[in-house]
Amino acid sequence: VVKKCVKEGSFREDLYFRLNVIPLTIPPLRDRKDDLEVLIEHFIEKYGEQNQKNSLELETDAKKILVHYHWKGNVRELENVIERAVILSDGKKIISENLLLFSGNKKNEKS
């Protein structure tokens, strides 16, 4: 995408070459399921502290939804979902209803 912008003149070529020393390819979150649990725990702790909801637990059903969700975005999408769930939680547990994950994508619907 950036190469195309350089060719079109909407992105500076010199800046492109300065930034392109070592290209990093990070797979989307949906392809890194092993990272999910650590990230979920981190964001629950982070937003639990910020919202004075320490020691929040993640209900088993909510965890299953997060792990099996087909993440279209990246870590920031997960972070936003967890932040919202913490805010909506009762202060003790995050339940599946707190996640507010809606999608027309069949992969994301409960069976």
C-alpha positions, 0 to 999 in steps of 0.5 A: 500500500505504501509503495503505491502511495510513493509511486502516486506521489502521496507519500515521500519516497525518502521517508519510505526508505528511512522507515523501510530498513527492516520490514516487519510483518505481524500476522493478524490477531486471529492467526495468533491465538496463542497470544490471546490469553496473555493479552486478555489478562493484561488488558483486564488488569490494566483497565481494571486498575484504571476503573477501580475494578481490581481482581476482575475474573473472566467468566468461562463463556466470555473467555471462550467467546474471546478465544474463538472470535474471528478477530478482523482487526489487531490487538487494538480491537481486542483492547477496546473490547476488553476496556468496554467489558471492564467498564460494563462489568459489575466489578467482580466478573466479566460475563459474555454479555459485557463483551458486546461482540456482534457480527454478521460473520458466521464464524463469530456467531454462537452455535 
